[in-house]
Amino acid sequence: MTDSFALNKANWDERAPLHAASPDYNFAGFIADPAYLSHVVRFDRPRLGDVTGLRAVHLQCHIGTDTVSLSRLGASVTGLDFSAASLAEARRLASAAGAGIDFHEANVYDAVEVLGAGRFDLVYTGIGALCWLPSVDRWASVVAGLLRPGGRLFIREGHPMLGTLDENDPAAPHYPYFEHAEPMVFDEPNTYVEVDRELTHTVNHEWAHSLGEIITALLDHGLTLTAFTEHDSVPWNAIPGQMTHDEATDEWRMKDTPSRLAASYTIQAVKGA
C-alpha cells in the first residue's frame, strides 16, 4: 500500500505544475475575476446551497481551484492533499486570488489526526478522488470523524459505471465495478487536461468502489443519506471520440443517447447527533 501511495504521489507531484499551467484549470480566470468559480463548483452550486460561514474541508484538494471556489462562496475552507507540489500551486493560486485558505499536506486517511475531530460543518470531495483510495470504508470513517454532529458531506464523483469502461473500447465493461484488494495498475504518459508535455512518472494505482459500497460505508459510520443524484455528464472527456462538450455547463456527455450512461453522481449525507 505504501508503494501505491508513493507511486501516486510522484505522479501527482509531476502533474501539479502542468495542471496549474493548463488553460483547462484557468488560473488566469481566477486571478482576473474575483467572482470566477471552477466549472466543477459551478455545476455543484444548485445542490450545495448556501455555504456562507460554514467551516469546510476539501479533501484531496489538488491545486485548489475548487477550494478557492468554495471560499468565494463564503465558506471558511481548509484544503488537504498528499502532494506537496499540488499544495504549492494551491497556495500560489489562493494568494493571487486573495483567498485565505488553510492548506495541509497529509494522506486523506490521516485527516482526522492532522485536522482534528468534529471540527467541520461541511466535508467536500470533488471529481476524481475516491479511485485513488484502496478502502472506501476507511474513507467514510474519516468523513464521519471530521464532521460535527449535524455536519454534511458533499461529494460529486465519477460514476463507477463509467469507471468500468475502457476509453479505447467502451462497448462493454472491462475494469472492476466492486472494490478489490489489489490496485489496477496504469502506465499513462498523458493526463486529463491540456498540458505542454508528457509525464515521466507515468505509473499510477487505482481502485474501484461500487455505489453500494460507498453508500453502505457512509451509513455504517453514522451518516444519513439526504440526497443522491446520478448525472449523464462528467467534467472531462472520459471517452474520447464518443463524447460531446456542453458549452453551457462545461461538461461532457455521450454523443449518442447520453441517457444510456451514468457518468457521475452526487451524494449528500449528514452526520447524526
C-alpha positions in Angstrom: 0.0 0.0 0.0 2.8 2.4 0.8 4.3 1.7 -2.6 0.9 2.6 -4.2 0.7 5.9 -2.4 4.3 6.7 -3.2 3.8 5.9 -6.9 0.6 8.0 -7.0 2.3 10.9 -5.1 5.1 11.0 -7.6 2.6 11.1 -10.4 0.5 13.9 -8.9 3.6 15.9 -7.9 4.6 15.9 -11.6 1.0 16.7 -12.8 0.6 19.7 -10.4 2.7 22.4 -12.2 1.4 21.1 -15.6 -2.2 21.3 -14.5 -1.6 24.8 -13.0 -0.3 26.0 -16.3 -3.1 24.3 -18.3 -5.9 26.5 -19.7 -8.4 23.9 -18.5 -7.7 24.8 -14.9 -7.7 28.5 -15.8 -5.6 30.1 -13.1 -5.7 33.3 -15.1 -9.5 33.4 -14.8 -9.4 33.1 -11.1 -6.9 35.9 -10.7 -8.6 38.2 -13.2 -12.2 37.8 -11.9 -12.9 37.7 -8.2 -16.3 36.1 -8.9 -14.9 33.3 -11.1 -15.7 29.7 -9.9 -14.3 26.4 -11.2 -16.6 24.6 -13.6 -17.0 21.7 -11.0 -18.2 24.0 -8.3 -20.5 25.9 -10.8 -22.1 22.5 -11.6 -22.4 21.7 -7.9 -23.7 25.0 -6.8 -27.5 24.4 -7.1 -27.1 21.3 -4.8 -24.5 22.8 -2.5 -26.9 25.6 -1.4 -25.7 28.5 0.8 -22.3 27.7 2.4 -21.7 31.1 3.8 -19.9 30.9 7.2 -19.6 27.1 7.1 -16.3 25.6 8.3 -15.5 23.4 5.3 -12.7 21.0 4.5 -11.9 20.0 0.9 -10.3 16.5 0.9 -7.8 15.7 -1.9 -7.9 19.3 -3.0 -5.1 19.0 -5.6 -4.2 22.5 -6.9 -7.0 24.3 -5.2 -9.4 25.5 -7.9 -12.4 24.0 -6.2 -11.1 25.0 -2.8 -10.8 28.7 -3.8 -14.3 28.4 -5.4 -15.8 27.3 -2.1 -14.1 30.1 -0.3 -15.6 32.6 -2.8 -19.0 31.2 -2.0 -18.4 32.3 1.6 -17.1 29.1 3.4 -14.2 29.2 5.7 -12.1 26.5 3.9 -9.3 24.1 4.8 -7.7 22.1 2.0 -5.9 18.8 2.4 -3.8 16.8 -0.1 -0.9 14.4 -0.1 1.0 16.1 -2.9 3.4 18.9 -1.8 3.7 20.1 -5.4 -0.1 20.3 -5.7 -0.3 22.3 -2.5 2.4 24.7 -3.6 0.3 25.5 -6.7 -2.9 25.7 -4.5 -1.2 28.2 -2.1 0.0 30.2 -5.1 -3.5 30.4 -6.6 -5.1 31.2 -3.2 -2.6 34.0 -2.6 -3.0 35.5 -6.1 -6.8 35.2 -5.8 -6.9 36.8 -2.3 -8.4 33.7 -0.7 -7.4 32.9 2.9 -7.3 29.1 2.9 -5.5 26.8 5.4 -3.8 24.1 3.4 -2.3 20.9 4.9 -0.1 18.2 3.4 -1.3 14.7 4.5 -2.7 11.4 3.3 -6.5 11.7 3.4 -6.6 8.7 5.8 -4.7 10.8 8.3 -7.0 13.8 8.1 -8.7 13.5 11.5 -5.4 13.2 13.2 -4.0 16.2 11.3 -7.0 18.5 11.4 -8.9 17.4 14.5 -12.1 15.6 15.1 -15.6 17.1 14.8 -14.3 20.5 13.5 -16.2 20.9 10.3 -19.7 21.7 9.1 -19.0 20.5 5.6 -16.7 17.9 4.1 -16.4 18.4 0.3 -14.9 16.0 -2.1 -14.8 16.7 -5.8 -14.4 14.7 -9.0 -11.7 12.1 -9.3 -10.8 11.4 -5.6 -12.1 8.0 -4.4 -10.4 6.0 -7.2 -7.0 6.7 -5.5 -8.1 5.1 -2.2 -8.0 1.4 -1.5 -10.7 1.3 1.1 -13.9 3.4 0.9 -14.9 2.2 4.4 -11.8 3.8 5.8 -12.5 7.0 3.9 -16.1 7.1 5.3 -14.7 6.8 8.8 -12.5 9.9 8.1 -15.5 11.8 6.8 -17.5 10.9 9.9 -14.6 11.8 12.2 -14.1 15.3 10.6 -17.8 16.3 10.8 -19.5 17.8 13.8 -22.9 16.3 14.7 -25.3 17.6 12.0 -22.5 18.3 9.6 -22.8 17.5 6.0 -20.8 15.5 3.4 -21.0 16.7 -0.3 -19.4 14.5 -2.9 -19.6 14.5 -6.7 -17.6 11.8 -8.3 -17.1 9.9 -11.5 -19.7 7.1 -11.7 -18.5 3.5 -11.0 -20.3 2.5 -14.2 -18.1 4.9 -16.2 -15.1 3.6 -14.4 -15.6 0.1 -15.7 -15.2 1.2 -19.3 -12.0 1.2 -21.3 -11.9 4.6 -23.1 -10.4 2.9 -26.1 -13.0 0.2 -26.3 -16.1 1.2 -24.3 -18.5 -1.2 -25.8 -18.6 -3.4 -22.7 -17.4 -3.2 -19.1 -13.7 -4.0 -18.8 -12.5 -2.8 -15.3 -13.9 -3.8 -11.9 -17.1 -2.3 -10.6 -16.6 -3.6 -7.0 -13.8 -2.8 -4.5 -10.8 -5.0 -4.8 -7.7 -5.6 -2.7 -5.0 -5.3 -5.4 -4.8 -2.0 -7.3 -5.4 -1.6 -11.0 -2.1 -0.5 -12.5 -2.0 2.1 -15.3 1.0 3.3 -17.2 0.0 6.5 -18.9 2.1 9.4 -20.2 -0.8 11.7 -20.5 -3.2 13.5 -18.1 -6.8 14.5 -18.4 -6.3 18.2 -19.3 -4.3 20.0 -22.0 -0.7 20.2 -21.0 2.5 21.0 -22.8 4.4 17.8 -22.3 4.0 14.1 -21.4 4.6 12.8 -17.9 7.8 10.9 -16.8 6.2 9.4 -13.6 3.7 7.5 -15.6 2.6 4.7 -13.3 -0.4 5.0 -11.0 -2.5 2.7 -8.9 -6.3 3.0 -8.7 -9.2 1.2 -7.1 -12.9 0.8 -7.9 -15.7 1.3 -5.4 -19.3 0.5 -6.2 -22.2 2.8 -5.3 -23.5 0.3 -2.9 -20.1 0.1 -1.1 -19.8 3.9 -0.9 -23.4 4.4 0.5 -23.1 1.4 2.9 -19.8 2.7 4.2 -21.3 6.1 5.0 -24.3 4.5 6.7 -22.1 2.2 8.7 -20.2 5.3 10.1 -23.3 7.1 11.3 -24.2 9.3 8.3 -27.7 9.6 6.9 -28.2 9.9 3.2 -30.1 13.1 2.3 -29.6 13.3 -1.5 -28.4 11.0 -4.3 -28.4 12.1 -7.9 -26.9 10.4 -11.0 -25.8 12.6 -13.9 -25.3 11.8 -17.6 -22.3 14.1 -17.8 -18.8 14.4 -16.3 -16.3 17.3 -16.3 -13.7 15.7 -18.6 -13.7 13.9 -21.9 -13.8 10.5 -20.4 -14.4 8.6 -23.7 -12.6 10.5 -26.5 -14.4 10.4 -29.8 -17.7 9.4 -28.3 -18.5 12.4 -26.1 -19.5 15.9 -26.9 -18.8 19.1 -24.9 -21.7 21.1 -23.5 -20.5 24.7 -23.6 -23.2 25.9 -21.1 -22.2 23.6 -18.3 -18.6 22.8 -19.4 -19.5 19.1 -19.1 -19.0 16.1 -21.4 -21.7 13.5 -22.2 -22.2 10.8 -24.8 -22.9 12.0 -28.3 -25.3 9.0 -29.0 -28.1 8.6 -26.5 -26.4 10.1 -23.4 -29.1 8.7 -21.1 -27.5 5.2 -21.6 -24.5 6.1 -19.4 -24.4 7.3 -15.8 -21.2 9.3 -16.0 -21.1 10.9 -12.5 -23.1 11.1 -9.3 -23.7 13.4 -6.3 -24.2 12.2 -2.7 -25.1 14.3 0.3 -25.2 12.8 3.8 -25.5 14.2 7.3 -23.8 13.0 10.5 -26.1 12.1 13.3 -26.1 13.8 16.7 
